[in-house]
Amino acid sequence: MSHYQAAPAHHGPHPAGPASHSGRAVRRPGTLTALVWTTVLSAVAAIIGAVLVFAGGEDMAEDNINDVIQDHPDIVGLPSGTSAADIKALSGPIWDEMISDRAGTLSARAGFAIFTAVCLLIFALAARKKAAVWARVLITISAVIALFPHLLILGDYEPDSVMWTSRAAVFAAIAAIVLCWLPPVNRFARAQKTTG
């Protein structure tokens, strides 16, 4: 018997994993799809909230201050029963400055939220095909950083529309962080790495 008859046929490198033995492509797990969509949802919610803030401008800031003064005058150091009209009548330039400061605070948070949202979108696109570890690490880091402006918003007396978009962004970001590291996503990423 010759060497060629005894040796098993060799068809290239031996792939790892049961799906690779049959030559089929590794099936994309639903958790990876959920990861991509929750990351996109977090980013879109943050962007919508930011657009609402930028579109509202100083009018939104003035409404926000009026609401806070009406509902919680003690927070801004005013006696109970003080109205926004009382303050506006007593201090024209101070009122304008207060509105301008509030608009600046809202805009700064919105700008930071947009920055982290864009990062999340980019890294979600990078992770969607192969669930690469580097992309999931960057999603995790971006999602954690994205929580900061939203937690500031949720801890403050922001306009209701901004509060709702921030809540959606926070819950979706936390879900994305969890989904990044679930076993099916890890297995898929390893299989993609071994099959090239």
N, C-alpha and C positions, 0 to 999 in steps of 0.2 A: 504494500500500500504506500502510495507516495504522500508527500507532505500536503499536497493540494487536496487529496481526497480526505485526509484526517482532520485538517484544520477547518473550523467553522467559518462560514462566510462572514466577512467583516464589512459592514455598511456605514462606516464613519464612526464618529465618537458616540459612546453609549450615553444616551440622554437619561436624565434623572426624572423620576416621577412616573406614576402609572399612566397618566394621560399621554406621555411621550412615547411609551412602549408601543402603543397602537398607531402612532404617527399622527394622531389628531391634535389639533391646536388646543391649548389649555383654555377652558371655558372661563369667561370673565364673570367674576362673582357679582351678585346683586349688591353686596356691601360696597364694592368699588363704585358702582353707579350711584348708590346712595351718598357716598362720600363726595363725589363730584357735584351732585345736585344740592346737597346741604351747604357745601362751600359756596356754590354759586348763589344760593338763596341768601346766605349771610351777607355776601358782597352786595347783592342787588338791594336788600333791605337797607343796608348802610347807605348806599348811593341814593336811594329814594328819600331817606331821611335828610341827607345832606342837601339834595336838590330842594326839598321843602324849606329848609333853613335859608338857603341862598335866595330862593324866590320870595320868601316872606320878608327878608331883610329887617329893616328897623320897625316895620309895622308889626311883624311877628314878635319882635323883642318887646315892643310897647304893650301888645296884648298879653304877653307872658308876664311882664312886670305888673300890669293891672290885675291879672289873675292872682298872682302871689300876694299882692297887697290886700286884695279883697278876701282871699281865703286864709292867709297866714301873715297878718301884718307884723306879728312878733318876730318873724324870721328876718325881716329887714329892719328891725329895731324900732318899730312904730307902735304907738299905743293902740289898743283894741278899739275898733270903730273908726279908724282912720281910713279914708277912701283915697283912691288914686287921684280923684278930682281935687281933693284938699291939697295934696302934695304938689300937683301940677300948678295949682293957683299960687301957691307960696313960693315955688322955686322953678321958674321957667328954664334958665340955663342949667341948673343942677339936674332937672328932670331930663333935659335933652342929653346931658352927659351920661346920666344913668342908662338911658335907652341905648346910646351909642356903645357904652361899655358892655351892656348885655348882648347887643347884636354882635360885638366883637368876640365875646365868649362863645356864643352859639356858632359863629362862623369858624372859629378856630377848631372847635370840636368836630364840626362837619368836615372841614378840610382834612383833618387827621383820619377821620372815618373813611373818607374817599381814598386816601393813600393806602390804607390797609386793605380796603375792598379791592382795589386794583391789584395789589399783591396776591390776595386770595384768588382772584380770577386767573391770573397768570399761572400760579402754581397748580390750580385745579386742572387747567388745560394740560399742563405738563404731566400730571399724575394720571390722567384719564386712560391712556393707552396701556402703559406698562406698570403703573403704580410704583414707580421708582422710589426708592427710599429717600433720596435727596429731596424729591418733590413733596413727599409726605412730611418730612422734617420741616420744610419751609412752610407748608400749610399749617402745621402745628404751631410754629413760631409766630407766623402772621396772625393766626386765629387768637392766640394768647394776647398778642399786642393789640389786636382789634378790640378785645374786651375792654381795655382801659377807657377809651372815650365813651363807650356805651354804658359802662358802669358809672362814669361821672354823670352822664345824662340821666340814668335811672335813679341816681342818688340826689338829683337836683329837681327843681320844679320847672321842668321843660314843658313846651307845648305838647298836648296830647298826641298829635300826629307823629311827632318826633319820638315820643316815648314808645309808641306802638312799633315803629320801625326798628328802634333800638332793641326792644324785647325780642323781636323776630331775629335780628342779627345776632344777639347773644345766644339764644337757644340753638340756632343753626350752627354757630361757630363751635359751641361746646359739643354738639352732635358730630361735627366734622372732625374734631380732635379725637373723639372716641373711635369713630369709624376708620380713621387713618391706621390704627394699630390693631384692628381685629384680625384674628387668625386667617380667615379666608383671603383678606387683602394681602397679608404677609405671604401666604402660600402662592398666590397668583404672581406676586412680585418675584419670588424665588424661581418659579417656573418660567417666567418671562426671561429672567436673567440667564437661565441654563439653556433655553432654546434659542437665545440670541435675539 
